[in-house]
Amino acid sequence: MKNMLVFALLTIVFLIAGCTFDIRQAPKPVRSAFDSMFPGATHVEWEKVMSTYKAEFYHEGREKEVQFDSDGTWQRTKTELSFFDIPASVLETAREFCQWEIDDISLYEQSKGIPAFYLIEYDRDYAPGEKQLRILPSGTIMAY
């Protein structure tokens, strides 16, 4: 009975953790797709998230995150950027829309016909919370 209780508690802990766990390597089709997309990537850390595989790594001087299906099908890439890396149209929209300080900028590229967009995160030292804005490369605010 005691073992059953311990097993049940461990199961609940894993479910609460969001079904993610660290792995040392992804399956071969995932690693092959990753290696062809990001040759020379460093500091690669893999994680299984539900039925997909996510890698956090550095490539060409940028911090990135990519997600693949278990068969190696690419799902999305997130790239951390600076002000100098984004198009003027995106920066102009970001500055016009919100008077808060821009905290983080990321580029999201996704499969399945979803357009690439920049996620701008705003922060304010003296105000609680954070604001986010999704902007298309053209400078148009993306509805979500």
N, C-alpha and C positions, 0 to 999 in steps of 0.2 A: 504494500500500500504506500509506503514511504517513497519507494522508487517511482511509483506512478505519479505521485505529487511532484517530485523533482522533475520528471519528464514533462509534465504539463506546464510547470512554471518556465522551464527552458523553452518550450514551444511558444509560449506567450511572449517571452522576451524577444525571440527571433522575429515573430510577427510584428511586434511593436517597432522593432528596428527597421522596418520597411523592406524586409526581404533582401537586404544587401549584405554582402560579405566580401572581404578582401581575398583575392586570389593571386598567386604568383604569375600565372600565365593564362592567357586566353586560348581557346581552341585554335587549331592550326588555320582554318579558313579565316578566322578573325585576325590572327597575327599576320597572315599573308596580306590581307586587305590593308591593315594598318601600315605594314612595312612599305607597301607600294605607294600609299598616300603620303606618308611622312618619313621618308628616308632620312636617317641621321637623327631621329628623335632621341632625346635623352631624358633621364629621370622618369621613366615610364612606370606608372603604377596602375595595375588593373583592378577592377572591381566588377563583380557580377551584380546587376540590378534587375531583379525579376528574371526575364528571359533574355536580357541583352547584356552586352559587355561594354564597360566604360573604361577609357584610359585617360589619365591625367598625365601630362608630359610637357616638355619644352621642345619647340621646333622653330628653327630659324630665329632664335632670340625672343620668342613669345611663349607665354604660358597658354596651353590649349587643353581642351577636353573633347574627346570624340566618343561616339556611341555607335555600336554595331549590333546587328542581329547575330544569333549564334552561327549562322551560315556565312558570315562575313559581309552581309549587306550593310552598307553605310547608312546611318540614320541622321546624324547631325554632328556638327563641329561647332564648338564655342572657342573664340579666340579673344583673349584679353588684349585691349588696345589702350593707347594713350591719345591725348588730344591731337597729336601730330599725325595720327594714323587714319583719321576719319575724313571723309569728304567734307568740303566747306559747306555744302548744302545741308548735311546732317548736323554739323556743329551749329550752324545758324539757326536751324529749327530748334535744336536742344536749348540754345541760349534764349531764344525768344519765348519759348513755352513756359519756362519755369525760372524763377529768380533764385532758386536754391542753388547751392554749390554742387557742381557735377562731381560725383564721388568715383564711380566706375563706369567704364565703357567696354562693351563686349560686342563682337560680331557673331551672330548666329547664322549658320548655313545649314539648311535642312533638306531632306529628301522629300519625295512625294509631292513635288510641285509647290511647296511652300516657299515663298520668296525669302531671300536673305534679308536680315534686318539688324539694326544696331540697337542694343538695349542700353539705355542711358539710365544710371541710377543716381538720384539726387539725395543729398543729405544736408541737414542743418544742425549745427552744434546745439543750438538752444531750443530746438523743437523736436518732439518725439517722432519716431517713425522715419520712413524713407519713402520716396516717390520713385516710380519707374516710368519710362517712356520708350516705346518701340518706334523706331524711325526707319523707313525704307531708304535705300541709297539715294533716291531722288530727293529726299528731304521731307517726304510726306509722312505724316503721323499714321502709324498702323493701328487699326482698330483691333482690340482683343477683348 
